[in-house]
Amino acid sequence: MEQTVYEKQSTISLHEKQLKVRKYSKKSIIYLLLVIYALVNAYPIFWMFLNSFKGNVEISQNPFGFPIQWVFENYKIAWETAKLNTYFFNSLIVSFVSVAITVFLGALASYFLARFTFRSGKIMYSFFIFGLLIPIHATLVPLFLLMKNLGLLNTHVGLILPYIAFNLPITIFILVSFMKSFPTEIEESAVMDGCGVFRIFWSIILPMTKPALATVVILNFIHCWNEFSFALVLLNDESLKTLPLGLANFAGQYTTNYGAQMAGLSLAIIPTIIIYLLMEEHLVKGMTAGAVKG
């Protein structure tokens, strides 16, 4: 009998060890895949940064190695050729204003669509979502004519308005889905305490939506910061052009200064990285919120 009990305990202990080994093996494989995925995504940025310190000849001869001769002058050339002192500032203005207005209007519209029930609610939501299906570049000519008739060509306002319009659908889509998950008891308690609709939105719903807001801020900023077509069509004044137009100056008719171009791209990516790092905490909280629920 003692031997049988001992054998059972040994079997249970062996089974637990096997489960632990399987668990750690799965975790190791997942972490390994995530590391590989991170390296695959980070390598192009690292490659771009390395090549920003090379000349054209060295880039063609040694595109994947470390620079033999570090050409720091590429950054000076990039700053002057891309007119970063003007174009960089213009991109910051257009991107930040567009993102701020888009997120505010999108959050307000999402609140009413997600938390209120009215007859045309689903139709309005479908109307916004339909905007995701519209090809942006198909609207360039109509937008050009519209901005010309409104007298908004060669103005930052004429560029900000299309950015807001085309970023609202994805903003509302994400925020409505997130706000619908909130329990109605929160608002009922707030109403009993005497809070109005906008007080509930500003003081309760908006802080709870920070993870989703971080997501839409990152997506909208990247789109506005990298957008080229609208800026090319709607802006002709050199003092109003944005950074993507400046980066196109490196490609000449016969030659391209690849080292300076890489330097310009390295400078252009800095604000995007900063925005992501500032929003990373809220983004991670939003991704892990569902994992610990219940």
N, C-alpha and C positions, 0 to 999 in steps of 0.2 A: 504493500500500500504506500509506504514512504517513497519507494522508488517511482511509483506511478505519479505521485504528487510532484516529485522532483522533475520528472520528465515533462509534466504539464507546464511547470514554471519555466523550464528551459525552452520549451516550444514557444511560450508567450514572449519570453525575453528575446528569442531569435526573431520572432515575427516583428516585434517592436523595432529591433535593429534594422531589419529589412525595410520597414516603413520609413525610418529615419534616413537610410541610405537613398531610397527612392526620392524622398522629399528634397534632400540636399542635391541630388543629381539633377532633378528638375530645375531647382533654383540656379544651379551652376550653368545649365544649358541656357536658361532664360537670360541670365546676366551676360553670358558669353555672346549671345545673339544681339543683345542690346549694345554691348561694347562694340561689336563689329558694325552694327548699324550707325552708331555714333561716329566711328572712325570714317565710315564711308561718306557721311554727311559733312564731317569736319575737314576732311582732306582737301576738297576743292578750295576752301577758304585758306587753309594753310599753304597750299600750292600757289594761290594768288598772291599771298603775302610775301612768300619767298621770291617770286618772280618780279615783285615790285622793286626789288633791289638789284635787278640785272639789266644789262643792256640788251638790245635786240639780237646781237650776234650770240651772246651767251644763252639767251632764251632758246634760240634755234638749235644751238649745239648741246646745251645741257638743260633741258626744260624741267627735269624732275629732281635735280640735285640742288645742294646748297650753293649760294653765289660764291664764285671764286673771287670776284672783285665786287665789293658792295657799292652800289651806285645810289647814294642817298639823294642825289640831285633829282632823281625821278619824281620825288614828292614836290619839289619846288616847281618843276616843269608841269606836273599835274595840276598844282594849285593855280598856275598862270594860264595853262591851256584850257582847262575846264572852267576857268573863272569862278573858282570855288568860293571866293570871298563874296560874290554876288549871288550865284546860282544856289549855293548851299543855304544861304540865308532865306532865299525865296522858297526853297523846298520846305524848310522848317516852318515858315509862316503858313504856306498852303496846307501842309500835312497836319499841323497841330490844330488849325482852325477847322479844317474839314472833319478831323476825328472828333474834336470836342462837340461840334454841332450834331454830327451823325449819331454819336453815342447818346447825347442828351435826348434828341428827338426820337431815336430808336427805343431808348429805355422808356420814355413816356408813352409812346404808341404801344409798346409791348405790354406795359402795365395794364392799359385799358383793354387790350385784346385778350390778355391772359386771365385777368381777374374779374372782368365784368361780362355779363351775359346780355347781349342785345341782338336784335333781329338781323342786322347786317354785319355782325361780327365776323362770321366765317367768310363772307364775301370779301370784306376788307382784308382779312388775313390772306386769302387766296390771291387778292390783287397784289399785295406786297411780294408774296412768294413767286408770283408770275414774273416779277422783275429779275429773278435768278436765271430765267430762260432766255432773256433778251441778250443777243450778242452785242457786246459793247461797241465794237468797231463798226457795226452796221449803222450806228447812230451818229457817226462823226460828221457826215455832211448835213443832216438835219440840225444837229447841234450848232454847227458853224453858222448856218443861216439864221438860226434862232438868236444866237449871241450877237450876230451882226445887226439884226433888227432891233435888239434890245440895247445896243450900244455898249456891250460888255466884252467885245473883243479886245485883246491886249490888256486885260485887267485880271487881277488875282480872283476877283469875285466870279468872273466868267469861268474860271477853272475850278473854283471851290464848289460851285453849285452842281456841276455834273458829278464830282466826286461824292458829294452827299447823296445825290439821287441814286447812284449805282452801288453805294455801300449800305444804304438803308435795308434792302431786302435781306442780305445775309445777317445783318445786325438784328433785325426783328425776328428772323427765323431762329437764331440761337437764343435770344433773350426770352421769347415767348415760351419756348420749350422748357427753359430753366425756371421761369416764374410759375408755370403751371404746376410744378412739383411742390410749391409751398402749401402748407395746410391752411384752410380758410379760417381756422380758429384764431390765427394771429391777427387778422384784420378785425374779426369780431371783437376780440379783446380790446383792440385799439379804439374801435368805434365806441365801445362802452366807456372807455376812459376819456372820450370827448375829442378824439382826433378826427380831422377832416380827411378828405380823399388825398389831397396833395401832401399833407403832413404824413400820412401813412406811406405814401410813395417815397418821399424824401428821407424820412427817418427810419423806416422799417424795411420796405421792399428793396430800396436801392442798396443799402449796406449788405443785405443778404445776397444780393446779385453780384457781389464783387468778383467772384471767380469767372462768371460768364462775361462780365464787363471787361475783365483783363483779356479774355480771349478775343473779344470783338475789337478792343483797342489795338492789340497786336496785329490782327488781320487787316484792319482798316489802315493802320499806319504803314504797313508794308506795301499795301496796294497804292496808297497815295504817294509814298516816297519813291516807288519804282515806276510809276505810271509815265509813259512816254508819248502815246498817240495823241491824247487830248492836249497835252502841253505843246506838242509839235504843231497841231492844227490851230489852236486857239491863241497862241502867244507868238508874236513876231518881234516884240520889243526886247532888245538885249538885256535891259535892266530888270525885266520881269521873268525871264526864262528860269526853268527849274534845273536841278542837278542832272537828271537823265539826258537832257539836251546838251548840257556841257560835256558829259562823258562821250557823247557822239563826236565831239571835235577831234578826238585822237585819231579817228579813221580818215586819212586823207585820200586823195584820188589815186595815188600810186603807192604810198607807203603808210604804215601804221606804227606809231611808237608804242610797242607793246609794254615795255617797262613802265612808262609813264601812265599808260592806261590801267595797268594793274595797280599802280600807286593810287590813282584816282578812285578805282573801285574799292580799294582797301579803306580809303577815307570815307567813301560813301556808305560803307556798311556799318560804320561805327554807331550812328544814331539808332539803327535797327537793333543792334546788340544791346545798347543801353536801355531801350524801351523794353526789350524782352527781360532783361535782368531786373528791372524795376517791377515788372508785372509777374515775374516768375513765382513768387510766393503765393499770390492769389490764384494763379493758374494751377499750381500743384494742389492747393487746397480743394479747388473745384474738381480736379481729377480723382482725388482720394476720398471726397465726401461720400460718394455712393458706395465705396468699398467698406466703410465702417458703419453704414446705416443699418439699423436693426440688428 
